[in-house]
Every structure is written in structure tokens, then in C-alpha cells.
Amino acid sequence: MKALLTRRGRPQPTPADLAYRRTTNRLGATLVLFLILFDVLGQLFDPVVQLAEYYLDENAAYAVEDLCNSLDYLLSFMLPGILFYLITPRRERVPMMLSPTFPKGSAALILIGMMVISSSAIINSWMVSIVGYGSFSSEVLWENSTLQDYEGVLLFISTAIVPAFCEEFLFRGIICNNLRPYGKTVAVLGSALLFGLMHQNIGQLFYTTMAGIVLALIYLETKSIWTSVLLHLFNNLTSVVYDIVIDRLDLTSSNRIMALMDAVIFGVGLIALLWLVIKGERARARGEKGVGVLSGVWNEDTVERQMPSAAYRVRYFLSPLMLTFVICVIGQMLWLLTFAIRYVYG
């Protein structure tokens, strides 16, 4: 039977197409609220920080500021997630995969994920160094200061623990999960691209998008949000360790230690990959399902509501509110890019 066409010769949207567009529109509303909260909540916490700086000593004021930043981050991610569930009909919600037990091979997948994300970070650093954006990012966007011992602990909480839970809750537990019925490709690539855009930094876009792909794949493979949370936590913890190493050691020593850490992460991840491949091949030879590299992501026994073509997937993905989010973030990144060009090239 031929598909019904519109007056312009395009296929009539099916109920699944319309449901897909409604879902992306609700996800767009969620992300727009995230942008608003991320800007507004920081200003609401400013009076608290100023009072702490006035009445408390320097160490206590820093702790209060770091706590406010963590609360700002927590609320900016959690409140939009709650909004999504409030505006989504019960029949269209996809339950978050919260299994506390990990399938066999989960530890190996985490190590492989660390290897891929770390390699992506190195490639990203090389890419931005070519155009000089790295110097702009380190000298202008990020504040450089000497870290005290207690500041290292607070940095671990605010940079490693809080983002790992908040970002996984929103981007894997809600966005990737609710895109899953419309195809694994849409779920993985869509949530990863939005994850990369969420950071609003063109100098990190490649790295954060690649990290989003890895985190989504591992979430879908293990069917547990806690696996991706652990991977995210370990990856952020590595960044915290790098910051402390750079802060405490001279340039030559810190570069050597970071290169050694990168080599260890890559080597251990490669061993885990080989182990997982060999184990999966042996299991298949015995006629068992076994643990293979991402063996279940693309073979899950669910009905995927396929779009007519890749172009239609993109078209229905960019619903009005989703497009609003994308335009706002791209505008922010282009503004930073023009500022960086003026800073680097005068």
C-alpha cells in the first residue's frame, strides 16, 4: 500500500512520527528550562555567597560558595527532569533503567569507556590547540588559582560527584531513555549531541559529544543508569586529579604524570576490550549469549518506531522547543568563538 502524501509530496506523518515529535518537543522544553535555571539560580545564590564572604573567613566562604554552586548545578538538572515527567502523559513515559545489579562485563565496559573518552579528550585538545582556542579557554574561561587541601576535596564533590549524578539523570535517564522507542541510533546520537551542546563550549564539543555517545551506549548495554554514573564519576575524577597535579607540580613533572595516567587508562581499556571480545567469541562458539562488545544495544527485543529516512528523523527531532534550545546554545558558542578569535588574533 502506498503511503499517504501531503500536498507537497511528503509522506503523511504517522502516529509514531507525531509521538516522536511530541517527545522531542517536551525534551526541548526540559532543556530550555535547564538553560533558564542555569543562569537564574546562580544569581539567586549570589547574595548568600556575598554574605558568607562578608561574615566568614576565607576558607568557610569558599566552602559556602562551592556548596551554592553544587546546589545550583543540582537544581538546574533535576528540576527540568521533574518537569518532563509532569508534562508527559503516563502512557508515553519510558521508565528509567535503575537496576542496582550490573551484568557481566560491566567493569570491562567502564574501562573501555574511560579509554575512549580519554582518547577523545586528547584529540579534542589537539584540535583546539591548532586554532589557538585552548589558550583562550585556559586563560579566560577558567579561573587559575592555587588549590588548598580542603579545596581539592570540595572540587571532587562539585566537579566529579554532583555532575556525574545530575547529568546522567537528565541526559541518559530521561533524554536517551525516552528517545529509545524511536530507534537506538536516535537515542544514542540525539542524546549525545544534546549533551555536547549543553556544555555551551565549542572548544569541548567534540569531546563532550563523544563522551555522550559512550555513556549512552553503556547505559543501553547494561540497562542500568548506575553504570554510566560510575563511568562519568571516574572520568570526572581523572580531571580533578589532573587539576591537582597541574596545581602542585611544575610543568614538566605534571605533563609526565598526566601522560603516564593517559597511557595507563588507554592500556587498561585496551586489555579490557580484548578480554571482552575473546570472552564473547568463546561464548558464541559454545552457543551461549555471553558478553560481547555492546552485544545487546542493537539487538534488544523492543519494537522501534522507524522514521521514513534519516532526514525525517532530523526533521521531527528539531521540534519548535528543541530548535529553540539548539539555537540558543549555538548562539552562545558562536559568541564565545568570536570573542576567542579577537583574543587570539587581536
C-alpha positions, 0 to 999 in steps of 0.5 A, a space after each residue: 500500500 502506498 503511503 499517504 502524501 501531503 500536498 507537497 509530496 511528503 509522506 503523511 506523518 504517522 502516529 509514531 512520527 507525531 509521538 516522536 515529535 511530541 517527545 522531542 518537543 517536551 525534551 526541548 522544553 526540559 532543556 530550555 528550562 535547564 538553560 533558564 535555571 542555569 543562569 537564574 539560580 546562580 544569581 539567586 545564590 549570589 547574595 548568600 555567597 556575598 554574605 558568607 564572604 562578608 561574615 566568614 573567613 576565607 576558607 568557610 566562604 569558599 566552602 559556602 560558595 562551592 556548596 551554592 554552586 553544587 546546589 545550583 548545578 543540582 537544581 538546574 538538572 533535576 528540576 527540568 527532569 521533574 518537569 518532563 515527567 509532569 508534562 508527559 502523559 503516563 502512557 508515553 513515559 519510558 521508565 528509567 533503567 535503575 537496576 542496582 545489579 550490573 551484568 557481566 562485563 560491566 567493569 570491562 565496559 567502564 574501562 573501555 569507556 574511560 579509554 575512549 573518552 580519554 582518547 577523545 579528550 586528547 584529540 579534542 585538545 589537539 584540535 583546539 590547540 591548532 586554532 589557538 582556542 585552548 589558550 583562550 579557554 585556559 586563560 579566560 574561561 577558567 579561573 587559575 588559582 592555587 588549590 588548598 587541601 580542603 579545596 581539592 576535596 570540595 572540587 571532587 564533590 562539585 566537579 566529579 560527584 554532583 555532575 556525574 549524578 545530575 547529568 546522567 539523570 537528565 541526559 541518559 535517564 530521561 533524554 536517551 531513555 525516552 528517545 529509545 522507542 524511536 530507534 537506538 541510533 536516535 537515542 544514542 546520537 540525539 542524546 549525545 549531541 544534546 549533551 555536547 551542546 549543553 556544555 555551551 563550549 565549542 572548544 569541548 564539543 567534540 569531546 563532550 559529544 563523544 563522551 555522550 555517545 559512550 555513556 549512552 551506549 553503556 547505559 543501553 548495554 547494561 540497562 542500568 543508569 548506575 553504570 554510566 554514573 560510575 563511568 562519568 564519576 571516574 572520568 570526572 575524577 581523572 580531571 580533578 586529579 589532573 587539576 591537582 597535579 597541574 596545581 602542585 607540580 611544575 610543568 614538566 613533572 605534571 605533563 609526565 604524570 598526566 601522560 603516564 595516567 593517559 597511557 595507563 587508562 588507554 592500556 587498561 581499556 585496551 586489555 579490557 576490550 580484548 578480554 571482552 571480545 575473546 570472552 564473547 567469541 568463546 561464548 558464541 562458539 559454545 552457543 551461549 549469549 555471553 558478553 560481547 562488545 555492546 552485544 545487546 544495544 542493537 539487538 534488544 527485543 523492543 519494537 522501534 518506531 522507524 522514521 521514513 529516512 534519516 532526514 525525517 528523523 532530523 526533521 521531527 527531532 528539531 521540534 519548535 522547543 528543541 530548535 529553540 534550545 539548539 539555537 540558543 546554545 549555538 548562539 552562545 558558542 558562536 559568541 564565545 568563538 568570536 570573542 576567542 578569535 579577537 583574543 587570539 588574533 587581536 
